Amino acid sequence: MKKLPAYPILILKITGLYVLVFLCARVIFCLFNNPAGSDGTATEYLKAFFMGLRFDLLIISFFLMLPALFLFVHQAFFKNLKWIPLVSKWFLWVTTLFLFFIACADVPYFSQFGSHINKSVMVWRMSAGYSFKLVFSSFHYWGFFLLFLLFSLGCVFTLNKFFREYNTALADEAKRPFWKNLIILIVTASCLFAFARGRLTSKSTMHEGMSIVSQNAFVNQIALNANFTLIKSLSRK
């Protein structure tokens, strides 16, 4: 059986890596913030985690669109241009730092304020860093900064490995006809677009209300990705 081309394999690996990290962050969020005596059932928690996966894929797909386009152009037309995958990798490094900082900071932020990170962190007392300073003023919360460093360094190391494997596999691939590259582009773009919408139907895109899967208030907070709540709140006037 023929192996998949290097390009879709790389996109799948990056997506899987981010899904895994967001899953770990969600588990830590539950362990740290779950109130005593919470009456959520196992089924409700599973529903919340499944919905959380959809919110995670929305964020991942949104930030993957640009590097995915660059990498497609690279593998289809300009395999000899080494700067294209390099720039894509740098973009993902910066994306990783942003996404994982928000995900890790959200855990103590929720504990402090009872809500996920939103645009209030940018405007409270006219200082972008005021809320984070307040949250991390306790030594107890600095563990989440260390968690951020652990996630980020691990992902940067893993991304470097993925790109080395991509470059090696791409060098061994024979040139594909245009129609095959077109199919790869259509399938990849369709998947990213579908995940970025969060739905396959013509209904509105995903919103915070879709996280409600239970009568338990805390369980309904589990699915939300802090990057989603921050971006969504910033988009509102």
C-alpha positions as CSV (number, residue, x, y, z in Angstrom):
1,M,0.0,0.0,0.0
2,K,1.3,3.4,-0.9
3,K,2.1,5.8,1.8
4,L,0.4,9.1,2.2
5,P,2.3,12.1,0.8
6,A,4.5,14.0,3.2
7,Y,2.3,17.1,3.2
8,P,-1.0,15.7,4.6
9,I,1.0,13.5,7.1
10,L,2.7,16.7,8.5
11,I,-0.7,18.5,8.8
12,L,-2.2,15.4,10.6
13,K,0.8,15.2,13.0
14,I,0.6,18.9,13.9
15,T,-3.1,18.7,14.5
16,G,-2.7,15.6,16.6
17,L,0.0,17.2,18.7
18,Y,-2.1,20.3,19.4
19,V,-5.1,18.2,20.2
20,L,-3.1,16.2,22.8
21,V,-1.8,19.3,24.5
22,F,-5.2,20.9,24.7
23,L,-6.6,17.6,26.1
24,C,-3.9,17.6,28.8
25,A,-4.7,21.3,29.6
26,R,-8.4,20.5,29.9
27,V,-7.7,17.6,32.3
28,I,-5.6,19.9,34.4
29,F,-8.3,22.5,34.3
30,C,-10.8,19.9,35.7
31,L,-8.5,18.7,38.4
32,F,-7.6,22.2,39.6
33,N,-11.0,23.9,39.3
34,N,-13.6,21.2,39.9
35,P,-15.6,22.4,42.9
36,A,-16.0,20.1,45.9
37,G,-19.3,18.1,45.7
38,S,-19.7,18.5,42.0
39,D,-22.5,16.2,40.9
40,G,-21.6,15.9,37.2
41,T,-21.9,12.4,35.9
42,A,-19.3,10.5,33.8
43,T,-21.5,10.8,30.8
44,E,-21.7,14.6,31.1
45,Y,-18.0,14.8,31.5
46,L,-17.5,12.7,28.3
47,K,-19.9,15.0,26.4
48,A,-18.0,18.0,27.7
49,F,-14.7,16.6,26.6
50,F,-16.1,15.7,23.2
51,M,-17.4,19.2,22.7
52,G,-14.1,20.5,23.9
53,L,-12.4,18.5,21.1
54,R,-14.6,20.4,18.6
55,F,-13.6,23.8,20.1
56,D,-10.0,22.7,20.1
57,L,-10.1,21.7,16.4
58,L,-11.7,25.0,15.6
59,I,-8.8,26.9,17.1
60,I,-6.2,24.5,15.6
61,S,-7.7,24.7,12.1
62,F,-7.9,28.5,12.2
63,F,-4.3,28.9,13.0
64,L,-3.2,26.1,10.7
65,M,-4.7,27.6,7.5
66,L,-1.8,29.9,6.7
67,P,1.1,27.5,7.2
68,A,-1.0,24.7,5.5
69,L,-1.3,27.0,2.4
70,F,2.4,27.8,2.4
71,L,3.4,24.1,2.8
72,F,1.1,23.1,0.0
73,V,2.7,25.6,-2.4
74,H,6.1,24.3,-1.2
75,Q,5.5,20.6,-1.8
76,A,3.6,21.2,-5.1
77,F,5.6,23.8,-6.8
78,F,8.8,24.9,-4.9
79,K,10.3,21.9,-3.2
80,N,13.8,23.4,-3.5
81,L,12.9,26.6,-1.6
82,K,13.9,25.7,2.0
83,W,12.7,29.0,3.5
84,I,9.0,28.2,3.0
85,P,8.9,25.3,5.5
86,L,11.3,27.3,7.7
87,V,8.9,30.3,7.9
88,S,6.0,27.9,8.4
89,K,7.8,26.3,11.3
90,W,8.6,29.7,12.8
91,F,4.9,30.7,12.5
92,L,3.9,27.6,14.3
93,W,6.4,28.3,17.1
94,V,4.9,31.7,17.7
95,T,1.4,30.2,17.5
96,T,2.4,27.5,20.0
97,L,3.6,30.1,22.5
98,F,0.4,32.1,22.2
99,L,-2.1,29.3,22.3
100,F,-0.5,27.4,25.1
101,F,0.1,30.5,27.3
102,I,-3.6,31.3,27.1
103,A,-4.5,27.7,27.8
104,C,-2.2,27.4,30.8
105,A,-3.0,30.9,32.2
106,D,-6.7,30.1,31.9
107,V,-6.6,27.5,34.7
108,P,-5.6,30.0,37.5
109,Y,-7.6,32.8,35.9
110,F,-10.8,30.7,36.1
111,S,-10.0,29.8,39.7
112,Q,-9.6,33.5,40.5
113,F,-12.5,35.0,38.5
114,G,-14.9,32.2,37.8
115,S,-14.7,32.6,34.0
116,H,-12.5,31.8,31.1
117,I,-10.0,34.4,29.8
118,N,-11.7,37.1,27.7
119,K,-11.0,40.7,26.6
120,S,-11.3,41.9,30.2
121,V,-7.7,41.0,30.6
122,M,-6.8,43.6,28.0
123,V,-8.8,46.5,29.4
124,W,-9.0,46.0,33.2
125,R,-7.5,49.1,34.7
126,M,-6.2,50.0,31.2
127,S,-3.3,47.5,31.7
128,A,-3.0,44.4,29.5
129,G,-0.9,42.7,32.2
130,Y,-2.9,43.6,35.3
131,S,-5.1,40.6,35.4
132,F,-2.2,38.2,34.7
133,K,-0.1,39.9,37.4
134,L,-2.9,39.5,39.9
135,V,-3.4,35.8,39.0
136,F,0.3,34.9,39.1
137,S,1.0,36.9,42.2
138,S,0.6,33.7,44.3
139,F,3.6,31.4,44.2
140,H,1.0,28.5,44.0
141,Y,0.1,29.7,40.5
142,W,3.6,29.8,39.1
143,G,3.4,26.1,38.5
144,F,1.1,26.9,35.6
145,F,3.9,29.1,34.1
146,L,6.2,26.1,34.4
147,L,3.5,24.0,32.8
148,F,3.4,26.5,29.9
149,L,7.1,26.2,29.4
150,L,6.9,22.4,29.5
151,F,4.2,22.3,26.9
152,S,5.8,24.9,24.7
153,L,9.3,23.4,24.7
154,G,8.0,19.9,24.2
155,C,5.9,21.1,21.2
156,V,8.7,23.1,19.7
157,F,11.0,20.1,19.9
158,T,8.3,17.9,18.4
159,L,7.5,20.4,15.6
160,N,11.2,20.4,14.7
161,K,11.1,16.6,14.5
162,F,8.0,16.7,12.3
163,F,9.5,19.2,9.9
164,R,12.8,17.1,9.6
165,E,10.7,14.1,8.8
166,Y,8.6,16.1,6.3
167,N,11.7,17.4,4.5
168,T,13.3,13.9,4.3
169,A,10.1,12.3,3.0
170,L,9.5,15.2,0.5
171,A,12.9,14.8,-0.9
172,D,12.2,11.1,-1.7
173,E,8.8,11.8,-3.3
174,A,8.4,11.8,-7.1
175,K,6.7,14.7,-8.7
176,R,2.9,14.4,-8.7
177,P,0.6,15.4,-11.6
178,F,-1.4,18.6,-11.1
179,W,-4.7,16.8,-10.5
180,K,-3.3,14.8,-7.6
181,N,-2.0,18.0,-6.0
182,L,-5.4,19.6,-6.6
183,I,-7.2,16.7,-4.8
184,I,-4.8,17.0,-1.8
185,L,-5.5,20.8,-1.6
186,I,-9.3,20.3,-1.8
187,V,-9.3,17.6,0.8
188,T,-7.0,19.5,3.2
189,A,-8.8,22.8,2.8
190,S,-12.2,21.2,3.2
191,C,-11.2,19.5,6.5
192,L,-9.6,22.7,7.9
193,F,-12.6,24.8,6.8
194,A,-15.1,22.3,8.3
195,F,-13.2,22.1,11.6
196,A,-12.8,25.9,11.7
197,R,-16.6,26.3,11.4
198,G,-17.2,23.6,13.9
199,R,-20.2,22.3,12.0
200,L,-21.0,20.6,8.7
201,T,-24.5,22.0,8.5
202,S,-25.5,25.5,7.2
203,K,-26.2,26.6,10.8
204,S,-24.1,29.3,12.5
205,T,-20.6,28.5,13.5
206,M,-19.7,27.3,16.9
207,H,-20.5,29.5,19.9
208,E,-20.2,29.4,23.6
209,G,-23.8,28.1,24.1
210,M,-22.8,24.8,22.5
211,S,-20.7,24.0,25.5
212,I,-23.8,23.5,27.6
213,V,-24.2,19.8,27.9
214,S,-25.4,19.5,31.5
215,Q,-27.3,21.1,34.4
216,N,-24.0,21.3,36.2
217,A,-22.5,24.8,35.8
218,F,-18.9,23.7,36.0
219,V,-19.3,20.8,33.5
220,N,-20.6,23.4,31.0
221,Q,-17.3,25.3,31.3
222,I,-15.1,22.4,30.6
223,A,-15.6,22.3,26.8
224,L,-14.6,25.9,26.2
225,N,-11.2,26.6,24.8
226,A,-9.8,29.8,26.4
227,N,-8.3,30.9,23.1
228,F,-11.8,30.7,21.6
229,T,-13.4,32.7,24.4
230,L,-10.6,35.4,24.2
231,I,-10.8,35.7,20.4
232,K,-14.6,35.7,20.4
233,S,-14.8,38.4,23.1
234,L,-12.3,40.5,21.2
235,S,-14.4,40.3,18.0
236,R,-17.5,41.7,19.8
237,K,-17.9,45.5,20.0
